[in-house]
């Protein structure tokens, strides 16, 4: 399947952290087309299995399907909706956003606040407080309360947009881009011989505490775990040493969260196969599923491959198709190269 179509399919579900089970059918279907088995665990992780030739080793790929969003906190007597945040939402992006409230039926709304014309001079100088924002659905209070209740999830309404030069923009690319990498990897493996069982896991609740990766890695307990996530892409007014360049290939993390032999092997494969790559030193926890995988049970040798992404945790997150494609090829070649010497050598330095 074309990589663009894969991304469009996996962006359709609304999956704020904690609501992933509600609309994950399309993501499961994407994995069914490329896997031998697909199941869902009690927390909502989608776990696909692509069987290797001798099934001697298990490798786990993990990318989270959840996205940041909002939750209904209060409905006032006029039908306006107050809300709270799920995950790292930046309040500065909220005014004038279009949203969908997932109540008894989906309801469209807009986020409003007091216009500048009627603000006091001092108000105009201050940052907008979340409590000053509200959602207007156009419905009267009685209709709102029949359809929407406290605790309903809210997602941002945005259509995917293809930009120039192979760029693509939408909300939830953190980390549906990582799921696209896993699908690309599984597709590449169809043309290769590989011995290891490949578990590709679309994890839940990463944005609120890496919870899906904690339970899925404990259950699978693979010989190797590789998280696929996004990192900050190059953009204006951000230091170069804090970002990676869109279109220059996948990003390999290195540091305490990463097993050095896995890092070296991924780097070696990239160089041997002329796959451009970038490096991202991580001096502590990476804050990704890699952290949860690494410290599962008595420990799992772990790596992290990232896709550069601009404007993280906004509704216009932007990635490059080519980075996703190259990351998928890198991981597929890595998996096909796994052997006894590498896997068993991970237990010592």
Beta strands, then each sheet from edge to edge (+ up, - down):
strand 1: 37-40
strand 2: 46-50
strand 3: 58-64
strand 4: 69-75
strand 5: 81-86
strand 6: 98-102
strand 7: 106-112
strand 8: 134-136
strand 9: 153-156
strand 10: 161-162
strand 11: 167-170
strand 12: 197-203
strand 13: 224-232
strand 14: 250-254
strand 15: 277-281
strand 16: 301-309
strand 17: 317-320
sheet 1: 1+ 2- 12+ 3+ 13+ 16+ 14- 15-
sheet 2: 5+ 4- 9+ 6- 7+ 8-
sheet 3: 10+ 11- 17+
end
